[in-house]
Amino acid sequence: MRNSALSALGRRTTEPPISWLMHAALSRPRLISLAAGFTDPVSLPVTETRTALNLVLRSPRTGRPALQYGSTAGEPKLRQLTARHLRHLDASSASSSSSSRRSKSRTRMRMKDKDENYCSAHLLITSGSQQLLYMTAEALCDAGDIVLVEDPTYFVFLGILQSRGLRARSIRLQRDGLDLAHLEQVLQSLRRRGELRRAKFLYLVSYFQNPTGITTGFDKKRGILKLLKKYEQAAGHPLYLLEDAAYRELRFAGRDVPSALSVRGASDRVIYAGTFSKPFATGARVGYGILPEPVFSAVKHIKGNHDFGTANLLQHLTAQTLASGSYARHVTQLRRRYAHKAGVMKQAIKMYFPPEIEWWEPEGGLYFWARLPRQIPTGVKSEIFRSALRGDVLYVPGAICYADDPTRRKPDHEMRISFGNASEVDIHEAIKRLGNVLQKFL
């Protein structure tokens, strides 16, 4: 039958690349996947989770509330603990970047003044941070609206834009985050073309960016918010910054960077998305967001239609791990684990990759980003990708991490490789296999 009852969204939505990348990893036993961003299986906190669940379910008094429906916004204790956790992250990162006693004192005073930025009343618990990203786009954007993104960016988010019929304009990346001059050029271009009113927010993966591993510096965050504020009047509405901090707690080198919530006077334009999935257990899908009004209320209402509340048992589990300190202890161990695995991948890349390949070493997160000479494609239809697949190794082609932006040609000579899921032995073997493939073409 030619005619379909599907909506425009239903017809637009295609299978996301993450689906077939994960399927390939799970359906071919001999294949070593450096593609899907699975977390390290050895470090999954089975004992800690069992202990926390036993405490939650130790009696009818504690267990029954956890097994009942919860509220749309989230379990109150978890919201309070999460707000406190985020406030602590920003206070610690701000203090670590201040050298003198006087500057540290000023930092503490500023953080005290900004406590309202971390108010649990503006915090929403979600089914992973991915749900928050989707609902934010749903709340702010109509089909045909424009979202500013990094170039490249998190490819699963690009699927949200495609599904909802949104347009993307890409902003070049530098080694410390967005190119502010290019951001202003794009905003000016949109204003000249009369399209700035269709721009709604800028999406930023600010810590150990997926896919490049870049972290956006605090000065860059301040500069981004200043530029968005500058063009608000021409847009006729607020221009928000959606800061996706999914990998923030996976730092294993360098210093932490405060979130955009710490920028003075900017919290009413910042939407912060965080998660407990990657730092603790990806199977326990608990994320969170801090949102200003009226976005908070709009997203909460949308969530009420989605699920009227994230799984309550998982929320009580997460609250228990935060309150007991087992979450913090696990994150400390996980950072050491990822530092070791990143080191294994780094040494293997040095050993097996041709010298013509540029690669970026991360200070956290799960990914290395590699760049071949521009004339050598790495996409899903390329000989390199097919040869790697025949050799039972899988990577993420860099091309799928770039938005469909009519103002530039999409690059096709890069790859994202993850050390998250594979064992140390498999990381070494996979990089060796991939290196042999690359040697043939270089």
N, C-alpha and C positions, 0 to 999 in steps of 0.2 A: 504494500500500500504506500503510495507516494506521499500523501498528506500525513502529517504527524500532529499529535496533540501536545508535543513538547513546547515549553515556553522558549522565548528567545534565549534565556540563560541556559536552559536545558540543551538547546541546539548548539550553543556556543561552547559549552564546557567539554573539553577533551580530556583524555587520560593524562594525568600529570606525569612528567618524566620520572619522578620519584617512584611511581608504581612499578614501572618496568625495570628500573634499576634494582629495586628491592626484590622483585620477582626473579630476576636473573641471579641475584646473589643466593636466594633461597632454593632455587630449583636445580642448580648445577653444583653438585657436591665438590667437584674438583676445582671450581672457579674460586679464585681469591678476589674478593671485592674490596677495592679501595675507593668505592663509589658512595654507596648509601652511608649517610652519617650516623650509623649505629654507634652507640656507646660501647665501652669496653665490657665484654661479658664477664670476664674474670672478677671484675671489681663490683659487680652488682650486689647491693647490700642485702643478701638473703637473711643473714642472722639478725641484722639491725631491724629489718622489716618485720620478721617474725616476733621479735621482742616488742616492737611498738604495737603490733596488732594484738598481741596477748594482753598488753596493758590497756588498750582501748576496749577489748572485749572481756576484761577480767571479771566484770560483774554486770548484771542487768542495768544497773544505774548508769554505767559508762557506755555499755554496748548498745543499748536500745536507741539512744539519740544518734549514734553513728550509723545505725542500720535503718533509720527513718529518713524521709525526705528532709532536705535542708532548704535554705533560702536561695533565691536567685543570685543575690550578691555574693554569697559564700558564708561559710561557718564563721561566726564573729571572732572566736578565739584565733582562728587561722589568719583572718584579716588583720587582727592586731599584731600577731607575731610577725606576719609578713611585712607590715609597715615598719615595725621596729627593726627587722632584719635589713630592709632596704636603707633605712636611715643610718644604720650602723655601717653598711657598706660605703655609703657616700661620706660619712664622717671620717672613716678610716682612710679612705683614698685621698680625701682633701688634706688630712693631717700628714699623710706620708709624703705628700708633695710639698709640704711647708717645712723649711729647714730650721728656722729660728723659733725659740720659745714664744716670742711675741707673735709671730705669724701663726703659730699653732693655737695660741689663745684667741686670736681674731677668728681663726677658722671655726673653733668651737662656738664662739658667739654667733657667727653667721649661720651655722647649722642649727643652733637653738632658735634663731629667728625664723628659720625655714621649716620648723617642725610641721607647720600646716601643710607643707608640700607632700608630706608622707602620712597624711591623715587616713586612717582606715576607712573613714566615711567615703573617700573617693577611690577606694581600692576594690577591685572586682576579682573574684576567684574564677578561673576558667578551666576548661578541659584542655590543658596545654596552652602555650602562648599562641599556637597556630589559630585557635578559635578566636582569640582576641584580635589577631590581625584581620581575620575574615570579617568579624563583626564591626570592626572600626571602618573598614572599607564600605561595608553595607550601610553604616550609619551616616557616613560623610559624603558618599559619592553616588551620583546617578550615572547611568550609561552615557558614555561620551566624555565624562569628566577626566581630568588629568591628575596623575600622581607623579611626583618627582622621585627618582630612584638613583641609587649608585650605579655606576657603570664599570664592572658587573655587579650583580646583586644576587640575593637568595632566590633561586629559581622557582621554589614552591610558591613564594609570594607572587611571582609573575603569573602563575597559574590562577591566583585569585583575581588579578587584574583582567586576565583574558576571559575568565568565566563571567565576570560582571560587566564586561564590555567597556572597560576603562582604558584610557590611553596613557602611555608612559613617556616621560621625557627624562633622559639619562644625563647624569652629572659625572664628569670624569673624576677618577680617584687619584689621589697622591698617596705617598707612603704614610702620611699621618692623617688621612681622611679625605673628605670631599675637597675638590678644587673650588675654593670660594669665588674666584674670579669667573670660573665657568658657570657656577650657580647663578651669579648675577647676570651673566650674559643670557642664560636661558630665561630667567625671570623678565629681563628687558625684552627679549624676543616675544615672549608670550604677551606682554603688555602691548607691544607694537601691533601684534596681530589680533588684538582684541580677545585673546583667549585666556587671559590671566584669571578671569572670573570662573573659569572651569577648573582651575588648579585648586586642590583641596588640602593636600598635605605632602610632606617629604618623608620618605621611608628610609631609615638609616639603621643598618646593622652595625652597631657602634663598637662592639668588642670582638676582636678576633674574627673579623667579618667572614661570613660564608658568602663567597668562596675564597677570598684572597688571604684571609688571616690578618688583615689590617685592623688596627685599633684607631678610632677617631680621637684625637687629642681634645682636651677640654677647651682650649682656645678655639678650635674649629667648631665645637658645639656652640660656643658663644657667638661665633661669627655667623653660623647658619641661622640661629634664632634672630640675630640682628637684621640679616637680609630678609628673612621672611616677614619680620615686623615692618621693614621699610616698604614692602610691596603690598601690605594688607589693604591700604586705602584704595589702591588701584584695583585690587581684586574685589573689593566690596564686602569682604568677609574675612574671618581669621584664617591664616595659613598655619596649619599645625605641623609640628615635628613629631613623627612616630618613631621613637627610639626602641629598637628591638635589641634587648640585652641578653638574648638566650644563652650566650657563651661566657658571660661576664665572670662567673665564678670558676671558670676552668683556666684561670691564669696560672702559668708555672714559671714565668720569668718576667722581669721588669716590675713596674709599679702600676697599681690600679689607677683608673681615671674616674673622677666623679661623673655621675650621670648628668644629663641636661636638666634634670630637676633642680640641680644645684646652681644653675645660672640665675643670678639675682633678677627678680621681677618677670621671669619667663615661664613659671610653672603653669600659667593659664593657657599656654600654647604647646605644652609638652604632654604627649601620651607615651607612657613608659610601659613596655611589655617585658615581663620577666617570666621565668619558669623554674620549677623545682625538678623537672623531668631530667634534663641533662646533668645537673650536678648530683642528683640522687639516683633516680630510677626512671628510665624512659617508659617503662610499663605502667608506672603510676602517673597518669597524665594530669598533672596539676600545674597550671600556670596562673599568672596574675597580671593585672594591669592597674596603673594609677592614671586616671583620666580627669581632665577638668570638666566642669559643666559648660555647656549642656551635653557634651559628648558622653559623659558618664551615664546620665539618665537614659539617653537614647540607646546606648549599647546594652545597658541593663534591661531595658524593655525588649530589645531584640533577643537577648539571651533568654528572657522569659518565654519567648516563642520557640526558641531552639530547644531548650532542655529544662527550663525553670530550675536550674541548679546543677553544678558540677557534682559528680558522684560523691556522696556525703561520707562514705567510709574512707575513701582516699583522702578527703580533706582532714578527717580526724587522724588518720595515719600520719599525714604530713605535719600536722600541728604537734603531734606527739614527738616526732623526731626533732623538730625545731626546739621544743620546750626542754627536751631531755639532753640536748647537746650532741646526740648521735648524728644529726645532719651535719653539723660543723666538723665533727671528727672525720666523717666519711669524705667530705669535700677536701680536707687536708690530705687524706690518703690518695684520693683520686688525682689530685694535682701532681703528686709524686709519680703516680702511675703514668699519666699522660706525658710528663716530662721525659720519662724513660723511653716510652714508645716513640715520641717525636725524635728523640736522639737516635734511636735505631733507624728510623726512616731517613733522617738526615745523613747518617753515615752510609746507608745503602745508596742514596741518591748520589753522593760524592763518588762512590765506587763504580756505579753502573751507568749513570746518565751521561750522554755526550756533553762535552764542554760548551757546545753552542746553546744549550738550554739554560734559560734564566729561571731561577726558582727562588721563592720567598720563604724564609724561615719564620714561623709564627712564634709568639710568646705565650700562646694559650690556644684554647679551642681544639679543633679536631683535624685541621686541614693544612696541607701545603698547596701552593699555587705555582704551576710550572708554565713557562711560556717558550714555545718553539719559535724558530724564525718565521716571520709573518707569512711566507709563501707556502708553508707546510700545514695543511689542514689536519685538525684532530677531531672533527665532528663525527656524528654517528654514521655517516655515509663514507667517511674517509678510510683509506687503506690502513692507516695507523690504528684506528679504532677496531676495524675488523680483524686485523692481525693480532692485536692485543686480546681480543675475545677468543680467537682461535687458540691463543696461548694460555687461555684460562686466567686472564687478569682483566679486571674491569675498572675503569676510571670514569669520572664525570667530564664529558666534553665541555670545554669552556663556553662554547657558543650558546648553550642552553641557559647560561647565567646572564645573558644580555637581553634586555628588553627589546621589543620591536619598536625602535625609535626611527622615524623617517628622516631624521637629521644626520644620521651617520650609518655607515656600513657596519654590519654586525661582525666583530672579530671571530675568527675560526682557527686559532693556532695555539690555544691554551688548554689546560686540563686542571681539574681539582682532584687531588688524591688525599684520602683520609687514612689516618693511623688509628682511628677510634676503635673499630671492631676487630680487625685482624690481630692475630697473635704476633709476637715479636718474630718468630720463625717465618710466619706467613708474610709479614711486612717485608722482610729481607728477600724472600723468594719472589714475591710479587714485583718488587722494584727491579730485581734482577731480570725477570721475564720482560717487564715493560722496557727496561733499558736495552735489552737485546733487540726489541722491536724498533725502538727509536734509533739505535745504531744503524739499522738497515736503511732507514730513510734519511739519515744525516751523513 
